[in-house]
Amino acid sequence: MSIKNIFKTKIFVMTLLGFSSGLPLPLTSGTLQAWLTVAGVDLKTIGLFSLVSIPYTLKFLWSPFMDRFMPPWLGRRRGWILPIQIALMVFISIMGFISPKETSLLMAILAFSVAFMSASQDIVIDAYRTDVLSDKERGIGAATFITGYRIAMLVAGALALILSENIGWQNTYLLMAILLIIGVIGTFSGKEPGPHITPPKNIEEAVIGPIKDIFSRKNAISILLFIILYKLGDAYAGALTTAFLIRGVNFSPGEVGAINKGLGLIATITGAMFGGALMVRLGLYRSLLFFGILQMVSNLSFMVLSLTGKNYPVMISAVAFENITGGMGSAAFLAFVMAICNRKYSATQYALLSSLAALGRVFISPTSGYIVSQTGWATFFLFTAITALPGLLFLLILKTAILNIQNDQ
């Protein structure tokens, strides 16, 4: 299949589904938090609203159900995606009609429902992407998915906040619900994976089978450790990037918003697309290695900025470099996770492995402030680069296994 034909079919669908996957998240987190604040909801209640995001971390609990059962329409994966998208449109629309101050409990229930449906959508879209993309398509497929996802995050985040001041929160949330039609178009435009993929025979197999399949592999422990560690240095540095730019080198919040968020978004999309295209030539292993090294080195650019002080060219270079390499690394990493998933259990395995990938970020990021207070910014960013080394070490250990995956597909 030529690159031109790929863009006409699967890759176009990946972009639309990426948009559908990214849109609900800000509407139950940052954007909703802004609405609660403007509406005068007390800070304790706003803090409790962060609990509505729990489904994103626990989605592997119900993913076996979505592996096992196939709806009677559109197929095993798209048959789930469509009703979930419709439910998201309904719940997000209803949120627009609720007063967050007067009926905060009802708003929390609706926000939780949106988060649950959004996490469920992620389960099936990730599985669909894993099932339908061939080996050569995974890099560019992951890249275009990231592009759609990031654009949706911007639309439901920054754009929604701007719109709320002009058309009100109700109309903003209604508009966001309508924009999910983009994802519905992606669902109808896609094709189901081949009929040779057999779902689990029962729930017991759907729950136990994915775990047994992973641990039956020769390098299972090394694979799991690699998944935890590969993006760790990148995530560790990102935990305090905004605070560093404002407090560490004294850029204004407006400058940080324009450069770190605006330029950062463009750079991430550029990196993901460039990385996805480059993967066709380099292959999976060399891409993971090359992009992983670049990710590690990019952290040192912030160390340079901390040593030079407030310097616009250095800041722009650091932000662009870090986000481009981060996008490249993310495209390769998603392609790797897709490659090692058994398509029989892709919903559950992808949900488990993606949750595992977040473990390092969740547990190590809270230590970032302590390290900065003890060592200073320059040493902190040097340390974040060092934390990328274990992931690269496990990549070297897995070289033969990854090359075999490439050759088998």
Steps between C-alpha positions, in 0.01 A plus 500: 500500500638841402535785747242691296240224539576460870419867557172459317382222727632380835714801586213741432286292737775500766507882498123525548494236773794673670292818508206308647725346765659830606192725512322376819802511732530880552122527538522299824834642619657838418206659317249377758726625778497846340120493479469395865734781601315766302168373639624555855523138611715469814856370464441185705224391264713587196777285642261207543400527134844364407366159610279483190811410296541166683356298206804589287731319743271201557377438145675162483238368746219494242708468183463115500125547458566700182740234372252220561171639368429631151202730436264396218593801286816633331723224637706414808668839548297766317183343639614619845647834390180638343258462798771632733542809282123556501492464880784752531310750285192460722683528834714798393189678371318444830800638691446828318153536654609432859591771751833389652444703817137414573515134393866412544425136585305450178781670308752264661288197402478622141872579487576152633269352236684691227836384638379139515373511143815679385722237663285228340537672163878505551496125569328416174672759280841383625397142425365597159823680413699197613286257300461689175848646438770290339863511614598765245195712581542509878751784518310744282169373645615577854629839385174608338303372799717717728441794265122463518517449877711812560281717279194383693669578831564855374142537376342373824757683711627841389234559231216396732619748763506779243155405368354492853561874534314571176218246472473373859576163655175334390555575131869410530423152633226452241748593227757256639235225494419580137869485405504133598326445166856512363569179689174344379610569142825320580308203637286465187799563270712223651500131419495215746813286547511170312265218600798280592517668844306276739368656825534319835249217548383617842558766766748283688720475194455873431630582851773239546603447137664843443715468814601140425586601144732779617680290762537206264752703300870444549580863586177586683659672803742700283212609275294620796795686655576662165139619472522658846838663442518610134312831539596553865769764449273693261208488746723589796626819336149588384367489855658838582568659159235771540605578856864517389428744218301731729682470830840370396582737213231768552296485181147635534199267498394654168838429345495146631147448367589628153837327468484189718138416423453647152839423351515181703181369339626572150836344581343185648282449192799566273713255695231231497442534126871512418571209733216294352626556147860429601397170660414363155872526414660429837277219625367464853819421694722771350219754535456421870875528555559816296190681627568388858851648490362826360237510778776464759718770344204740474479515880851643502378796293303616806813459709671738256210745536528484880869592471452783249199652677214681328589473132230487233696321224621235746148457642343464155769252395460296818119487478505412129772235541334337801155484341622382159701216651219421743259468206745274316545282807125477559436387142762225528381395846136470392612297200694267733203446732279426200760257364516287815123478556331175406207607281278247671537699824605840365246704702609352833873478425522855369304631801727309739824603330400867469407506870837342575674768295338765721626339821844655487358846434247468782747381763818686410363841392398601856869485598595764243435801726707349780798442270485855365489646851806295597713526186380791284355501149816415303570187703133402484494499120831311493339245731194469273731419209669231710162344582457434126801265497333193658234502227769507231684218679193277490454593134849362430409183691188463284675565168471144369139465617394827334678414175321165502166680544585712195593195293189305600258771389 
